[in-house]
């Protein structure tokens, strides 16, 4: 019996040595494999992140001023994709201060956008919600101006440089709102930073086309919108973490 136990012990020790050797043989600086799209890690869940798309169903979105998802938006290959004539999507829930992250991909010449603090009182989502521009800079005419290029706060704040990826490639974006302070991120680079309702913001809005819509940019909370703009666009990895930010009463 003693010899049998010794053999089993030696085999266990050998297995442990092989496992440790496999770990230590990994190349230095090797990145940890990213989690699958449309999932949260245990750490993200513990930190309060929430998925707004599970890769299969669009049940956390609906059409702007509608009760259901328009037929022009479909869940295809793990992404929310605009495939035909439609209207904008809006989130079921409203948000004030938050960290919202999403991946997007447009076809050549494609154009879309993500609006925040959207109210459903006006004709269009962009009549109330500031827009994070989603665009193929190389082929769409809006790419000729930094103020309407990918990552810009549309027509108001421009990225210092183009860090977008070509059409038919995924881009990683982030909108961070802390009370009046807003940041736009694109592919790991902060491309815009501004303060809502500041003197500078008000002056820029007054000098832009948005001055025509009197409720533009005034809401302290509202829905997130995904814009249809007559081109194919896909979104995935939509996740959000709400933050305390500044406490507002009403809108």
Order of alpha helices (4+ residues) and beta strands (2+ residues): alpha-alpha-beta-beta-beta-beta-beta-beta-beta-beta-beta-beta-beta-alpha-beta-beta
